[in-house]
Amino acid sequence: MRHLSFKTKSANESIVKRDWYVVDATNQTLGRMTSRIASILRGKNKTYYTPHFDCGDYVIVTNSGKALLTGNKMEDKDYITYSGHPGGQKHESAKELVGRRPNLMIERAVKGMLPKNRMGRQMYTKLFVYESSEHPHSAQQPKELKF
């Protein structure tokens, strides 16, 4: 009788293959889109996903200002910043934020879904968000990602 042995391989630099994906944010719901992006940045779409190793892919988001918020969130959703000084708390609605910096809404949503440690900060560097449909990463030959 033969003894079967199954060994789980932990991801490392020699195993991991990082791909590039491009996402068009036009008419995409913000939360659904960003949760899928965060999952790809973490590497959860890979068969060799390992929680303690960054095995995620690169993601390029285009047309960031055209992402949708459902209901009355465009007027009701507040983005709060605090400088640490007395009276340094600022409130800004989602509508004002999209008018001023459309990329920031997607960046904040994805960053909030990543781990809060060194590895999460390293994963976040693989996200590229652009306001227009053009991006400077055509040399990486990114694949279109449909949701």
FIDREN-548495 format. One record per residue: residue in three letters; x, y, z of N, C-alpha, C in turn. Coordinates in steps of 0.2 Angstrom, whole numbers, plus 2048, in hexadecimal, padded with zeros to 3 digits. Example, Ala and Ser with C-alpha at 12.3 -4.5 7.8 and 13.67 -1.06 7.14 Angstrom:
// FIDREN-548495
+-----+------+------+------+-------+-------+-------+------+------+------+
|   r | n_c1 | n_c2 | n_c3 | ca_c1 | ca_c2 | ca_c3 | c_c1 | c_c2 | c_c3 |
+-----+------+------+------+-------+-------+-------+------+------+------+
| Ala |  842 |  7E4 |  827 |   83E |   7EA |   827 |  842 |  7F0 |  827 |
| Ser |  840 |  7F5 |  823 |   844 |   7FB |   824 |  840 |  800 |  827 |
+-----+------+------+------+-------+-------+-------+------+------+------+
// end
This chain:
// FIDREN-548495
+-----+------+------+------+-------+-------+-------+------+------+------+
|   r | n_c1 | n_c2 | n_c3 | ca_c1 | ca_c2 | ca_c3 | c_c1 | c_c2 | c_c3 |
+-----+------+------+------+-------+-------+-------+------+------+------+
| Met |  804 |  7FA |  800 |   800 |   800 |   800 |  804 |  806 |  800 |
| Arg |  803 |  80B |  7FB |   807 |   811 |   7FB |  804 |  816 |  7FF |
| His |  808 |  81A |  802 |   806 |   820 |   806 |  806 |  826 |  802 |
| Leu |  800 |  82A |  802 |   800 |   830 |   7FF |  802 |  836 |  803 |
| Ser |  805 |  83A |  800 |   808 |   840 |   804 |  806 |  846 |  800 |
| Phe |  802 |  84B |  803 |   800 |   851 |   800 |  803 |  857 |  804 |
| Lys |  807 |  85B |  801 |   80A |   860 |   804 |  808 |  867 |  801 |
| Thr |  806 |  86B |  806 |   804 |   872 |   804 |  80A |  876 |  803 |
| Lys |  80A |  879 |  7FD |   80F |   87E |   7FB |  80D |  885 |  7FE |
| Ser |  812 |  888 |  801 |   811 |   88F |   803 |  814 |  893 |  7FE |
| Ala |  810 |  899 |  7FC |   812 |   89D |   7F7 |  819 |  8A1 |  7F9 |
| Asn |  81D |  8A1 |  7F4 |   823 |   8A5 |   7F4 |  825 |  8A9 |  7EE |
| Glu |  82A |  8AC |  7ED |   82C |   8B0 |   7E7 |  82C |  8AC |  7E1 |
| Ser |  82F |  8A6 |  7E2 |   830 |   8A1 |   7DC |  829 |  89F |  7D9 |
| Ile |  824 |  89E |  7DD |   81E |   89B |   7DB |  819 |  8A1 |  7D8 |
| Val |  819 |  8A7 |  7DB |   814 |   8AC |   7DA |  816 |  8AF |  7D3 |
| Lys |  810 |  8AF |  7CF |   810 |   8B3 |   7C9 |  80B |  8B9 |  7C9 |
| Arg |  80E |  8BF |  7C8 |   809 |   8C4 |   7C9 |  807 |  8C7 |  7C2 |
| Asp |  801 |  8C7 |  7C1 |   7FD |   8CA |   7BB |  7FB |  8D1 |  7BC |
| Trp |  7FA |  8D4 |  7B7 |   7F7 |   8DB |   7B7 |  7F0 |  8DB |  7B4 |
| Tyr |  7EB |  8DE |  7B7 |   7E4 |   8DF |   7B5 |  7E2 |  8E6 |  7B5 |
| Val |  7DE |  8E7 |  7B0 |   7DB |   8EE |   7AF |  7D4 |  8EE |  7B0 |
| Val |  7D1 |  8F2 |  7B5 |   7CA |   8F3 |   7B6 |  7C7 |  8F9 |  7B4 |
| Asp |  7C2 |  8F9 |  7B0 |   7BE |   8FF |   7AF |  7B9 |  901 |  7B4 |
| Ala |  7B9 |  906 |  7B7 |   7B5 |   908 |   7BD |  7AE |  90B |  7BA |
| Thr |  7AD |  90C |  7B4 |   7A7 |   90F |   7B1 |  7A1 |  90B |  7B3 |
| Asn |  79C |  90E |  7B6 |   796 |   90A |   7B8 |  797 |  904 |  7BD |
| Gln |  79C |  904 |  7C0 |   79D |   8FF |   7C5 |  79C |  901 |  7CC |
| Thr |  798 |  8FD |  7D0 |   797 |   8FF |   7D7 |  79D |  8FF |  7DB |
| Leu |  79E |  904 |  7DF |   7A5 |   905 |   7E2 |  7A6 |  8FF |  7E7 |
| Gly |  7A2 |  8FD |  7EB |   7A4 |   8F8 |   7F0 |  7A5 |  8F1 |  7ED |
| Arg |  7A1 |  8EF |  7E8 |   7A2 |   8E9 |   7E5 |  7A8 |  8E8 |  7E1 |
| Met |  7AA |  8EE |  7DE |   7B0 |   8EE |   7DA |  7B6 |  8EE |  7DE |
| Thr |  7B6 |  8F2 |  7E3 |   7BC |   8F3 |   7E7 |  7BD |  8EC |  7EB |
| Ser |  7B8 |  8E9 |  7ED |   7B9 |   8E2 |   7F1 |  7BC |  8DD |  7ED |
| Arg |  7BA |  8DD |  7E6 |   7BE |   8D8 |   7E2 |  7C5 |  8DA |  7E0 |
| Ile |  7C6 |  8E1 |  7E0 |   7CD |   8E3 |   7DF |  7D1 |  8E2 |  7E5 |
| Ala |  7CF |  8E3 |  7EB |   7D3 |   8E1 |   7F1 |  7D4 |  8DA |  7F1 |
| Ser |  7D0 |  8D5 |  7EF |   7D1 |   8CE |   7EF |  7D6 |  8CC |  7EA |
| Ile |  7D6 |  8D0 |  7E4 |   7DC |   8CE |   7DF |  7E2 |  8D1 |  7E2 |
| Leu |  7E2 |  8D7 |  7E5 |   7E9 |   8D9 |   7E8 |  7EC |  8D5 |  7ED |
| Arg |  7E7 |  8D2 |  7F1 |   7EA |   8CD |   7F6 |  7EC |  8C6 |  7F3 |
| Gly |  7E9 |  8C4 |  7ED |   7EB |   8BE |   7EA |  7E6 |  8B9 |  7EC |
| Lys |  7E0 |  8BA |  7EE |   7DB |   8B5 |   7F0 |  7D9 |  8B2 |  7E9 |
| Asn |  7DA |  8B4 |  7E3 |   7D8 |   8B1 |   7DD |  7DD |  8AB |  7DB |
| Lys |  7E2 |  8AB |  7DF |   7E7 |   8A6 |   7DD |  7E6 |  89F |  7E1 |
| Thr |  7E8 |  89A |  7DE |   7E7 |   893 |   7E1 |  7ED |  892 |  7E6 |
| Tyr |  7F2 |  896 |  7E6 |   7F7 |   895 |   7EB |  7F7 |  89B |  7F0 |
| Tyr |  7F1 |  89E |  7F1 |   7F1 |   8A4 |   7F6 |  7F4 |  8A2 |  7FD |
| Thr |  7F8 |  8A6 |  7FF |   7FB |   8A5 |   806 |  7FA |  8AB |  80A |
| Pro |  7F6 |  8AB |  810 |   7F5 |   8B1 |   814 |  7FB |  8B5 |  816 |
| His |  801 |  8B2 |  817 |   806 |   8B6 |   81A |  80B |  8B8 |  814 |
| Phe |  809 |  8B7 |  80E |   80E |   8B9 |   808 |  80A |  8BD |  803 |
| Asp |  80C |  8C2 |  800 |   809 |   8C6 |   7FB |  809 |  8C3 |  7F5 |
| Cys |  804 |  8C0 |  7F2 |   804 |   8BC |   7EC |  7FF |  8C0 |  7E7 |
| Gly |  7FD |  8C6 |  7E8 |   7F8 |   8C9 |   7E4 |  7FA |  8CC |  7DE |
| Asp |  7F6 |  8CE |  7DA |   7F7 |   8D1 |   7D3 |  7F7 |  8D9 |  7D3 |
| Tyr |  7F9 |  8DC |  7CE |   7F8 |   8E3 |   7CD |  7F2 |  8E4 |  7CA |
| Val |  7EF |  8EA |  7CC |   7E8 |   8EC |   7CA |  7E8 |  8F3 |  7C7 |
| Ile |  7E6 |  8F5 |  7C1 |   7E6 |   8FC |   7BF |  7DE |  8FD |  7BE |
| Val |  7DC |  903 |  7C1 |   7D5 |   905 |   7C1 |  7D5 |  90B |  7BD |
| Thr |  7D0 |  90B |  7B7 |   7D0 |   911 |   7B3 |  7C9 |  914 |  7B4 |
| Asn |  7C8 |  91A |  7B2 |   7C1 |   91E |   7B3 |  7BF |  91E |  7BA |
| Ser |  7C3 |  920 |  7BE |   7C1 |   91F |   7C6 |  7BB |  924 |  7C8 |
| Gly |  7BA |  929 |  7C4 |   7B5 |   92E |   7C6 |  7AE |  92B |  7C4 |
| Lys |  7AE |  926 |  7C0 |   7A7 |   923 |   7BE |  7A5 |  91E |  7C1 |
| Ala |  7A8 |  91C |  7C7 |   7A5 |   917 |   7CB |  79F |  919 |  7CF |
| Leu |  79A |  914 |  7D0 |   794 |   916 |   7D3 |  793 |  915 |  7DA |
| Leu |  78F |  919 |  7DD |   78D |   917 |   7E4 |  785 |  917 |  7E4 |
| Thr |  783 |  912 |  7E7 |   77B |   910 |   7E7 |  778 |  915 |  7EC |
| Gly |  771 |  916 |  7EB |   76D |   919 |   7F0 |  76F |  921 |  7F0 |
| Asn |  76F |  924 |  7F6 |   771 |   92B |   7F7 |  778 |  92B |  7FA |
| Lys |  77C |  926 |  7F9 |   783 |   926 |   7FC |  787 |  92C |  7F9 |
| Met |  786 |  92E |  7F3 |   78A |   934 |   7F0 |  789 |  93A |  7F4 |
| Glu |  783 |  93B |  7F7 |   783 |   941 |   7FB |  784 |  940 |  803 |
| Asp |  782 |  93A |  805 |   782 |   938 |   80C |  789 |  935 |  80F |
| Lys |  78C |  932 |  80A |   793 |   92F |   80D |  798 |  934 |  80E |
| Asp |  79B |  934 |  814 |   7A0 |   939 |   816 |  7A6 |  936 |  817 |
| Tyr |  7AB |  939 |  814 |   7B2 |   938 |   815 |  7B5 |  93C |  81A |
| Ile |  7B8 |  93A |  81F |   7BB |   93E |   825 |  7C2 |  93D |  825 |
| Thr |  7C6 |  943 |  826 |   7CD |   943 |   827 |  7CE |  947 |  82D |
| Tyr |  7D3 |  945 |  831 |   7D5 |   949 |   837 |  7DC |  94A |  838 |
| Ser |  7DE |  950 |  838 |   7E5 |   952 |   838 |  7E9 |  950 |  83F |
| Gly |  7E5 |  94F |  844 |   7E8 |   94E |   84B |  7E8 |  955 |  84F |
| His |  7E7 |  95A |  84C |   7E6 |   961 |   850 |  7DF |  962 |  852 |
| Pro |  7DE |  966 |  857 |   7D7 |   968 |   859 |  7D4 |  96C |  853 |
| Gly |  7CE |  96A |  852 |   7CA |   96D |   84C |  7CD |  96B |  845 |
| Gly |  7D1 |  965 |  845 |   7D4 |   963 |   83F |  7D0 |  95E |  83B |
| Gln |  7C9 |  95D |  83D |   7C5 |   957 |   83A |  7C2 |  95A |  834 |
| Lys |  7C2 |  957 |  82E |   7BF |   95A |   828 |  7BA |  954 |  826 |
| His |  7B4 |  956 |  823 |   7AF |   952 |   820 |  7AE |  954 |  819 |
| Glu |  7AE |  94F |  815 |   7AD |   950 |   80E |  7A8 |  94A |  80B |
| Ser |  7A3 |  94C |  807 |   79E |   948 |   805 |  7A1 |  944 |  7FF |
| Ala |  79F |  93E |  7FD |   7A1 |   93A |   7F7 |  7A1 |  93E |  7F1 |
| Lys |  79C |  942 |  7F0 |   79B |   946 |   7EA |  7A1 |  94C |  7E9 |
| Glu |  7A2 |  94F |  7EF |   7A8 |   954 |   7EF |  7AF |  950 |  7EE |
| Leu |  7B0 |  94A |  7F1 |   7B6 |   947 |   7F0 |  7B7 |  945 |  7E9 |
| Val |  7B2 |  942 |  7E5 |   7B2 |   940 |   7DE |  7B4 |  946 |  7DA |
| Gly |  7B1 |  94C |  7DC |   7B2 |   952 |   7D8 |  7B9 |  954 |  7D9 |
| Arg |  7BC |  953 |  7DF |   7C3 |   956 |   7E0 |  7C8 |  951 |  7DE |
| Arg |  7C7 |  94B |  7E1 |   7CC |   945 |   7DF |  7C9 |  93F |  7DE |
| Pro |  7C7 |  93D |  7D8 |   7C3 |   937 |   7D7 |  7C6 |  930 |  7D8 |
| Asn |  7CD |  930 |  7D8 |   7D1 |   92A |   7D9 |  7D0 |  928 |  7E1 |
| Leu |  7D0 |  92D |  7E5 |   7D0 |   92C |   7EC |  7CB |  928 |  7EF |
| Met |  7C5 |  928 |  7EC |   7BF |   924 |   7EF |  7C1 |  91C |  7EE |
| Ile |  7C3 |  91B |  7E8 |   7C5 |   914 |   7E7 |  7CB |  911 |  7EB |
| Glu |  7D0 |  916 |  7EB |   7D6 |   914 |   7EF |  7D4 |  913 |  7F6 |
| Arg |  7D0 |  917 |  7F9 |   7CF |   916 |   800 |  7CA |  910 |  802 |
| Ala |  7C6 |  90E |  7FD |   7C2 |   909 |   7FE |  7C6 |  902 |  7FD |
| Val |  7CB |  902 |  7F9 |   7CF |   8FC |   7F8 |  7D4 |  8FB |  7FE |
| Lys |  7D7 |  901 |  800 |   7DB |   901 |   806 |  7D8 |  8FE |  80C |
| Gly |  7D2 |  900 |  80D |   7CE |   8FE |   813 |  7CD |  8F7 |  813 |
| Met |  7CD |  8F3 |  80D |   7CC |   8EC |   80D |  7D2 |  8E8 |  80D |
| Leu |  7D8 |  8EB |  80D |   7DE |   8E7 |   80E |  7E0 |  8E7 |  815 |
| Pro |  7E5 |  8E2 |  816 |   7E7 |   8E1 |   81D |  7EB |  8E8 |  820 |
| Lys |  7EA |  8E9 |  826 |   7ED |   8EF |   829 |  7F4 |  8ED |  82C |
| Asn |  7F9 |  8EC |  828 |   800 |   8EA |   82A |  804 |  8EC |  824 |
| Arg |  80B |  8EA |  825 |   810 |   8EB |   820 |  80E |  8E8 |  819 |
| Met |  80B |  8E2 |  81A |   809 |   8DE |   813 |  804 |  8E2 |  810 |
| Gly |  7FF |  8E4 |  814 |   7F9 |   8E8 |   811 |  7FB |  8EE |  80D |
| Arg |  800 |  8F2 |  810 |   803 |   8F8 |   80D |  807 |  8F6 |  807 |
| Gln |  80A |  8F0 |  807 |   80E |   8EE |   801 |  809 |  8EC |  7FB |
| Met |  803 |  8E9 |  7FD |   7FE |   8E7 |   7F8 |  7FB |  8ED |  7F5 |
| Tyr |  7FA |  8F2 |  7F9 |   7F7 |   8F8 |   7F7 |  7FB |  8FC |  7F1 |
| Thr |  802 |  8FB |  7F1 |   806 |   8FE |   7EC |  805 |  8FB |  7E5 |
| Lys |  801 |  8F5 |  7E5 |   800 |   8F2 |   7DE |  7F9 |  8F4 |  7DB |
| Leu |  7F6 |  8FA |  7DE |   7F0 |   8FC |   7DB |  7F2 |  903 |  7D8 |
| Phe |  7EF |  904 |  7D2 |   7F0 |   90A |   7CE |  7E9 |  90C |  7CC |
| Val |  7E7 |  913 |  7CE |   7E1 |   915 |   7CC |  7E2 |  91B |  7C8 |
| Tyr |  7DE |  91C |  7C2 |   7DE |   921 |   7BE |  7D8 |  924 |  7BC |
| Glu |  7D7 |  92B |  7BB |   7D1 |   92E |   7BA |  7CE |  92D |  7B3 |
| Ser |  7D3 |  92C |  7AE |   7D1 |   92C |   7A7 |  7D2 |  924 |  7A5 |
| Ser |  7D0 |  923 |  79F |   7D1 |   91C |   79C |  7D8 |  91A |  79A |
| Glu |  7DC |  91F |  79A |   7E3 |   91D |   798 |  7E7 |  91C |  79E |
| His |  7EC |  918 |  79D |   7F1 |   916 |   7A3 |  7F8 |  915 |  7A0 |
| Pro |  7FD |  916 |  7A4 |   804 |   915 |   7A1 |  807 |  90E |  7A2 |
| His |  802 |  909 |  7A3 |   805 |   902 |   7A4 |  803 |  8FD |  79F |
| Ser |  803 |  900 |  798 |   802 |   8FB |   793 |  807 |  8F7 |  791 |
| Ala |  80D |  8F8 |  794 |   813 |   8F4 |   793 |  812 |  8ED |  797 |
| Gln |  80E |  8ED |  79C |   80D |   8E7 |   7A0 |  808 |  8E3 |  79D |
| Gln |  805 |  8E5 |  798 |   7FF |   8E1 |   794 |  7FA |  8DF |  799 |
| Pro |  7F6 |  8E3 |  79D |   7F1 |   8E1 |   7A2 |  7EB |  8DE |  79E |
| Lys |  7E8 |  8D9 |  7A2 |   7E2 |   8D6 |   79F |  7DC |  8DA |  7A2 |
| Glu |  7D7 |  8DA |  79E |   7D1 |   8DD |   7A0 |  7CD |  8D9 |  7A5 |
| Leu |  7CB |  8DC |  7AA |   7C8 |   8D8 |   7B0 |  7C0 |  8DA |  7B0 |
| Lys |  7BC |  8D6 |  7AE |   7B5 |   8D7 |   7AE |  7B2 |  8D4 |  7B5 |
| Phe |  7AD |  8D8 |  7B7 |   7A9 |   8D6 |   7BD |  7A2 |  8D4 |  7BB |
+-----+------+------+------+-------+-------+-------+------+------+------+
// end
